[in-house]
Structure formats: C-alpha cells, structure tokens
Amino acid sequence: MILIGIGSALLGLSGLQGFLAGGLGMGLAWLGQAIFISTSTGSALPNKIGELMGLGSGMTVAGVTAIIGFLLGGFSGMTGSLLRKVFRKEPDNLYRGS
C-alpha cells in the first residue's frame, strides 16, 4: 500500500486517477491471487468459508476479496496523490486580489 501511494505521488496523478490506478491494480492482484490459491490447492476451504459467511460459493469470497483489495489500493493511490499536493509549493508571483 505504501508503494502504491509513493508511485501515485511520483507520477503526479490526480486524486481520481490515483484511486482508479491503485484500485484496479490491487483489486486485480488480490483477485488473481485468490483464484490461483483456490485452484492450485484444490481445497474446499473457500467454499466452506463462503457458506459460513452466507455468500454461497468460494468464487464469491474471491470477489469480496477483490473488492476489498480495490478499496485499499484505491485509497492508497488517492492518498499518495493528495499528499503530493500538500507539499507542492505555490508560486509567489501570482496576483492575489485583496
């Protein structure tokens, strides 16, 4: 999450761009990892967890995992881009009405 924020700040993305870029990147990464682990182990645990939580199948659990990853990555990217704006110096030679 820290690397997403730093990357968003270094690239100079706007708040929405940072949110979408970080969210899509992290959401897809978490979804891919959840599907990979579920299919490679052949475990019934995701399905059992889905039934226990009232979600149905293990793929629904993977979808919820992707949504959580999207939100975490999105807010990390937005935080980085907004943090850049905090430290940006405004020019002194601008006319300011009194």
C-alpha positions as a Markdown table, in Angstrom:
| # | Residue | x | y | z |
|---|---|---|---|---|
| 1 | Met | 0.0 | 0.0 | 0.0 |
| 2 | Ile | 2.9 | 2.3 | 0.8 |
| 3 | Leu | 4.4 | 1.6 | -2.6 |
| 4 | Ile | 1.1 | 2.4 | -4.4 |
| 5 | Gly | 1.0 | 5.8 | -2.6 |
| 6 | Ile | 4.6 | 6.6 | -3.4 |
| 7 | Gly | 4.1 | 5.6 | -7.0 |
| 8 | Ser | 1.0 | 7.7 | -7.3 |
| 9 | Ala | 2.8 | 10.7 | -5.8 |
| 10 | Leu | 5.8 | 10.3 | -8.0 |
| 11 | Leu | 3.7 | 10.0 | -11.2 |
| 12 | Gly | 1.7 | 13.2 | -10.2 |
| 13 | Leu | -1.7 | 11.6 | -10.7 |
| 14 | Ser | -4.9 | 13.4 | -9.8 |
| 15 | Gly | -6.9 | 12.1 | -6.9 |
| 16 | Leu | -9.3 | 10.1 | -9.1 |
| 17 | Gln | -6.5 | 8.8 | -11.3 |
| 18 | Gly | -4.6 | 7.6 | -8.3 |
| 19 | Phe | -7.7 | 6.0 | -6.9 |
| 20 | Leu | -8.6 | 4.1 | -10.1 |
| 21 | Ala | -5.0 | 3.1 | -10.9 |
| 22 | Gly | -4.2 | 1.8 | -7.4 |
| 23 | Gly | -7.7 | 0.3 | -7.0 |
| 24 | Leu | -7.6 | -1.6 | -10.3 |
| 25 | Gly | -4.0 | -2.8 | -9.8 |
| 26 | Met | -4.6 | -4.0 | -6.2 |
| 27 | Gly | -8.0 | -5.4 | -6.9 |
| 28 | Leu | -6.9 | -7.5 | -9.9 |
| 29 | Ala | -3.8 | -8.7 | -7.9 |
| 30 | Trp | -5.9 | -9.8 | -5.0 |
| 31 | Leu | -8.5 | -11.5 | -7.3 |
| 32 | Gly | -5.8 | -13.3 | -9.2 |
| 33 | Gln | -4.0 | -14.4 | -6.1 |
| 34 | Ala | -7.3 | -15.7 | -4.5 |
| 35 | Ile | -8.2 | -17.6 | -7.6 |
| 36 | Phe | -4.7 | -19.0 | -8.0 |
| 37 | Ile | -4.6 | -20.3 | -4.5 |
| 38 | Ser | -8.1 | -21.7 | -4.6 |
| 39 | Thr | -7.5 | -23.6 | -7.9 |
| 40 | Ser | -3.9 | -24.7 | -7.2 |
| 41 | Thr | -4.6 | -26.2 | -3.8 |
| 42 | Gly | -8.0 | -27.8 | -4.7 |
| 43 | Ser | -9.1 | -27.1 | -1.1 |
| 44 | Ala | -12.7 | -27.0 | -0.1 |
| 45 | Leu | -12.0 | -24.2 | 2.4 |
| 46 | Pro | -13.1 | -21.3 | 0.2 |
| 47 | Asn | -16.5 | -22.9 | -0.4 |
| 48 | Lys | -16.8 | -23.7 | 3.3 |
| 49 | Ile | -15.9 | -20.1 | 4.2 |
| 50 | Gly | -18.5 | -18.8 | 1.6 |
| 51 | Glu | -21.2 | -21.0 | 3.1 |
| 52 | Leu | -20.2 | -19.9 | 6.7 |
| 53 | Met | -20.4 | -16.2 | 5.7 |
| 54 | Gly | -23.7 | -16.7 | 3.8 |
| 55 | Leu | -22.1 | -15.8 | 0.5 |
| 56 | Gly | -22.6 | -19.1 | -1.3 |
| 57 | Ser | -19.5 | -20.2 | -3.2 |
| 58 | Gly | -15.8 | -19.7 | -2.9 |
| 59 | Met | -15.8 | -17.5 | -6.0 |
| 60 | Thr | -18.0 | -15.1 | -4.2 |
| 61 | Val | -15.4 | -14.9 | -1.4 |
| 62 | Ala | -12.8 | -14.2 | -4.1 |
| 63 | Gly | -15.0 | -11.4 | -5.5 |
| 64 | Val | -15.3 | -9.9 | -2.0 |
| 65 | Thr | -11.5 | -10.2 | -1.6 |
| 66 | Ala | -11.1 | -8.3 | -4.9 |
| 67 | Ile | -13.5 | -5.5 | -3.8 |
| 68 | Ile | -11.5 | -5.1 | -0.5 |
| 69 | Gly | -8.3 | -5.0 | -2.5 |
| 70 | Phe | -9.7 | -2.4 | -4.8 |
| 71 | Leu | -10.7 | -0.2 | -2.0 |
| 72 | Leu | -7.4 | -0.5 | -0.2 |
| 73 | Gly | -5.4 | 0.1 | -3.3 |
| 74 | Gly | -7.6 | 2.9 | -4.4 |
| 75 | Phe | -7.4 | 4.9 | -1.2 |
| 76 | Ser | -3.6 | 4.3 | -1.1 |
| 77 | Gly | -3.3 | 5.8 | -4.5 |
| 78 | Met | -5.5 | 8.7 | -3.7 |
| 79 | Thr | -3.6 | 9.3 | -0.5 |
| 80 | Gly | -0.3 | 9.5 | -2.4 |
| 81 | Ser | -1.6 | 11.9 | -5.0 |
| 82 | Leu | -3.2 | 14.2 | -2.4 |
| 83 | Leu | -0.1 | 14.0 | -0.3 |
| 84 | Arg | 1.9 | 15.4 | -3.2 |
| 85 | Lys | -0.5 | 18.3 | -3.4 |
| 86 | Val | 0.2 | 19.1 | 0.3 |
| 87 | Phe | 3.9 | 19.5 | -0.3 |
| 88 | Arg | 3.6 | 21.3 | -3.7 |
| 89 | Lys | 4.8 | 24.9 | -3.4 |
| 90 | Glu | 2.6 | 27.6 | -4.9 |
| 91 | Pro | 4.4 | 30.3 | -6.9 |
| 92 | Asp | 4.9 | 33.6 | -5.0 |
| 93 | Asn | 4.4 | 35.8 | -8.1 |
| 94 | Leu | 0.7 | 35.2 | -8.5 |
| 95 | Tyr | -1.7 | 38.2 | -8.3 |
| 96 | Arg | -3.9 | 37.7 | -5.3 |
| 97 | Gly | -6.9 | 40.1 | -5.0 |
| 98 | Ser | -7.4 | 41.8 | -1.7 |
